[in-house]
Amino acid sequence: MTISHTSFFLRVVDLTILGLLFSLLLYRILHMRENDNVWLVAFLCESGFTFIWLIITCIKWSPAEDKPYPNRLDERRIALHANIEEAFKLHHATTTLDLRGDLQGDTSADLPTIQESHELAATALRSAKRRRRRTGPGPSPRLLPGLPILNFRICDLPSVDMFVPTANPVREPPIIVANTVLSLLALNYPANKLACYVSDDGCSPLTYFSLKETSKFAKIWVPFCKKYNVRVRAPFRYFLNPLVAAYDSEFRKDWKMTKREYEKLRRKVEDSTGDSFLLDGDDELETFSNAKPNNHSTIVKVVWENKGGVGDEKEVPHLVYISREKRPDYVHHYKSGAMNFLLRVSGLMTNAPYMLNVDCDMYANEADVVRQAMCVFLQKSKSPDRCAFVQFPQEFYDSNSDELAVVQSYLGRGVAGIQGPLYCGSGCFHTRRVMYGLSPDNLENNGDLSSSATIEFLDEDSLARKFGSSKELVISIVEALQGKSNPKTSLTDFIEAAQMVGHCHYEHQTNWGKTLGCLYDSVAEDMNTSIGIHLRGWSSSYICPDPPAFLGSTPSVGFEAIVQQRRWGTGAIEVLFNKQSPLRGMFSSKIRFRQRLAYLWVLMCLRSIPELFYCLLPAYCLLRNTALYPKGPCLAITVTIVAMHCLYTLWQFTNNGFSVRSWYVSQSLWRILATCGWLFSIHDILLKLLGISNVGFVVAKKTTPKTMPISGYEPIQRQDDGPNSCYRSSCHHEGGRSGLAENCACILVILLFLPFLKGLFAKGKYGIPLSTLSKAALLAMIFVVFAVGY
């Protein structure tokens, strides 16, 4: 069910701030001739901030989100099974079908498939009604209200393939990957409907060894979670809280045993990370003997196969380790290339219609997250506004920076109310058919391929040209496009075919990365893929559950955060000017205009230039003794903008449960990231265009979180850019000499960049290196000489 969060009050505030910004621009235009070039620079910067705030106002106009009800999904399935049972009773007097689908009475009868059950039930009801008309009054065959048999087929829970990419066992410790995998294996979903694939781009024996040990512990952890309905299913978080004495003896016994086994797993994985000789005795690791991270063959290993396949609570889903071939002379496309390899291997082995991808450090915090996503997919599968993917917000357990949740609460829901949220790279459920290139135009109203799409996609020559030369993969793709699932078979039967689709040259002259799978040409593969999906006319859904569906870790050091933002900013600029750019075809009918504006806001890292200039202008005006802001009564415009912005953003933070200190830290962090990380991303793009260097994919360093009670959890959030821009746009002033307004603006800039100021005097890992200080001093001297001398 879609819930609207439209607020008339917030619309008025947004429009008021927008009107004040335009008033400031108009004032500057009218007095431009009375002032020097500083006034012009300020006008250009404020024009950029006004444009950003205009986009934000458009995005936030009609916020919404999807509200799933997993319990109703289960009730609907049970009721439909009951309808099938009723139909069997009417058709075969001696045969009954219980809710588990087992035949009783006539045991010689074969168990019907879902399709056969659907057809048989409909036939039985029709014949029963005809018989009743012939024989007169009698018991009337009834179905449960509002649950026609014809809907049974779509209500059977579909399979889901889960992807966990990792690339570096040093920066992404194997114990973190193990906890993420354990949380996925223990989800509240039939184990025979789940399969977990871990892609290791570092080809590390440590990662494979940790997965082997994880699969052993999973046989204890998964039944324990489902038996006691454990909420937090990542053991490193679950065991942070002590055992409460009020629990019964059986639970206490199982809890202690499970924790003891987890501690064995943790020590074993961490010891193997520090002492590689512990791995020497494992014969299965011979495959990694001559492998290097950037030079190795394809490796595919079935770590654990669920051969039971009946969905019992003691079952553990499939677990598969893969590492695609890498050679120094080949381009591998970083994470997007790994995701496409995951897509092909999973298509061969399990071919689930839906796929979940999570970062290796982002564990499943909500056990019913798959059921929540299926509520949306099953509800909208036959809707004209078909859903391509379901995105959950990204939240974190180990950071005191609270700006991302505010953005997701307001701007995230705003985008969701247009054509759907953007794909954020993690915590997202995708539809396999969409990732194979289908558009809504290719489907009939009932979800089947249209006649034209059948010719276009299922032509034998076209399939080989688009998807590659693997016959096994082409067969699985045809079944996926037709909405069919693979027949049950052993995963090991597909290892050879899986190795083939992982070769470096497999994607050569195919459509992988161009129109299929995760798209290439940018290190921000999530945004690139997301806009490609929306350009085809698909919609997406946004679910924001409480508690959060997924929780991850953030870089523990400020430098790592800046490096991560630098890579993200570089990728955003690449998308802004590539084939998927929202600037192209602004009025295309398949993607809504406001949706394009949402992408434009996310990708506009070029705003770091006006941000930097506007931070420097107050100091420049003080040194030069010139005015930056209006004088007299007109100063009220800038004062009002500053006051409204502060109160507005502070209300947003407190309304989401955060403190005043969190609000201040977020303002400071945003300024630093915008004027540092994003600014250097522009530098990287310029070097790439000049052919001096290529853009690289830097893996952010993850650390094992410190022990702290789960009750102390606070999610992180990222602040709105537009309102922060108002800080600056409120600081302007007109002709004359510098005064109180310019001094206050300088103090504000110092407060926002206080962490850098502290770094001037700090030592150790939190201090700024002497070489950097020397360069900064030189730049500061040049700035002073330029301001005073000019």
Secondary structure as GFF3:
##gff-version 3
##sequence-region A 1 790
A	DSSP	beta_strand	2	4	.	.	.	ID=ss1
A	DSSP	alpha_helix	8	30	.	.	.	ID=ss2
A	DSSP	three_ten_helix	32	34	.	.	.	ID=ss3
A	DSSP	alpha_helix	37	59	.	.	.	ID=ss4
A	DSSP	beta_strand	64	66	.	.	.	ID=ss5
A	DSSP	alpha_helix	70	91	.	.	.	ID=ss6
A	DSSP	beta_strand	96	97	.	.	.	ID=ss7
A	DSSP	beta_strand	103	104	.	.	.	ID=ss8
A	DSSP	alpha_helix	114	135	.	.	.	ID=ss9
A	DSSP	three_ten_helix	149	151	.	.	.	ID=ss10
A	DSSP	alpha_helix	152	155	.	.	.	ID=ss11
A	DSSP	beta_strand	160	166	.	.	.	ID=ss12
A	DSSP	alpha_helix	174	185	.	.	.	ID=ss13
A	DSSP	three_ten_helix	191	193	.	.	.	ID=ss14
A	DSSP	beta_strand	194	200	.	.	.	ID=ss15
A	DSSP	alpha_helix	205	228	.	.	.	ID=ss16
A	DSSP	alpha_helix	235	238	.	.	.	ID=ss17
A	DSSP	alpha_helix	249	274	.	.	.	ID=ss18
A	DSSP	three_ten_helix	276	279	.	.	.	ID=ss19
A	DSSP	three_ten_helix	283	288	.	.	.	ID=ss20
A	DSSP	beta_strand	299	304	.	.	.	ID=ss21
A	DSSP	beta_strand	318	323	.	.	.	ID=ss22
A	DSSP	alpha_helix	334	349	.	.	.	ID=ss23
A	DSSP	beta_strand	354	357	.	.	.	ID=ss24
A	DSSP	beta_strand	363	364	.	.	.	ID=ss25
A	DSSP	alpha_helix	369	380	.	.	.	ID=ss26
A	DSSP	beta_strand	387	391	.	.	.	ID=ss27
A	DSSP	beta_strand	395	396	.	.	.	ID=ss28
A	DSSP	alpha_helix	404	407	.	.	.	ID=ss29
A	DSSP	pi_helix	408	412	.	.	.	ID=ss30
A	DSSP	alpha_helix	413	416	.	.	.	ID=ss31
A	DSSP	beta_strand	428	431	.	.	.	ID=ss32
A	DSSP	alpha_helix	432	435	.	.	.	ID=ss33
A	DSSP	three_ten_helix	440	442	.	.	.	ID=ss34
A	DSSP	alpha_helix	451	458	.	.	.	ID=ss35
A	DSSP	alpha_helix	460	467	.	.	.	ID=ss36
A	DSSP	alpha_helix	471	481	.	.	.	ID=ss37
A	DSSP	three_ten_helix	491	494	.	.	.	ID=ss38
A	DSSP	alpha_helix	495	500	.	.	.	ID=ss39
A	DSSP	alpha_helix	525	535	.	.	.	ID=ss40
A	DSSP	beta_strand	539	542	.	.	.	ID=ss41
A	DSSP	beta_strand	550	552	.	.	.	ID=ss42
A	DSSP	alpha_helix	558	576	.	.	.	ID=ss43
A	DSSP	alpha_helix	593	603	.	.	.	ID=ss44
A	DSSP	three_ten_helix	605	607	.	.	.	ID=ss45
A	DSSP	alpha_helix	608	624	.	.	.	ID=ss46
A	DSSP	three_ten_helix	632	634	.	.	.	ID=ss47
A	DSSP	alpha_helix	635	655	.	.	.	ID=ss48
A	DSSP	alpha_helix	660	672	.	.	.	ID=ss49
A	DSSP	pi_helix	673	677	.	.	.	ID=ss50
A	DSSP	alpha_helix	678	689	.	.	.	ID=ss51
A	DSSP	three_ten_helix	710	712	.	.	.	ID=ss52
A	DSSP	alpha_helix	721	729	.	.	.	ID=ss53
A	DSSP	alpha_helix	740	752	.	.	.	ID=ss54
A	DSSP	alpha_helix	754	759	.	.	.	ID=ss55
A	DSSP	three_ten_helix	764	766	.	.	.	ID=ss56
A	DSSP	alpha_helix	770	789	.	.	.	ID=ss57
###
